[in-house]
């Protein structure tokens, strides 16, 4: 199970695509609760280049689902 966070996480591209997985996404303001992040196997982030602070959750979900599924 993967969670998404900016703290203590690995870049999504550092892992191999998975045949099966669960992905927990949080909203742009609050993110995923710490309680849920403690239950994941690994937490991921998407590196962002430029001035943006975050991606829309729908866009981030699309990127991660596309990559993780291979």
Residue pairs with C-beta under 8 A, 6 or more apart in sequence:
1 21
1 22
1 23
1 24
1 39
1 40
1 41
2 21
2 22
2 23
2 24
2 40
2 41
2 42
2 43
2 44
2 64
2 68
3 9
3 23
3 24
3 32
3 36
3 37
3 40
3 42
3 43
3 44
4 23
4 24
4 25
4 26
4 31
4 32
4 43
4 44
4 45
4 46
4 60
4 64
5 26
5 31
5 32
5 37
5 43
5 44
5 45
6 31
6 45
8 43
9 43
9 44
9 45
10 42
10 43
10 44
10 45
11 44
11 45
11 46
11 47
12 44
12 45
12 46
12 63
12 64
12 67
12 68
13 47
13 67
15 42
15 44
15 68
17 67
17 68
17 69
17 70
18 68
18 69
18 70
21 68
23 61
23 64
23 65
23 68
24 32
24 36
24 37
24 40
25 32
25 57
25 60
25 61
25 64
26 32
26 33
26 57
27 57
28 54
28 55
28 56
28 57
37 43
44 64
46 55
46 60
46 63
46 64
48 54
48 55
54 60
55 63
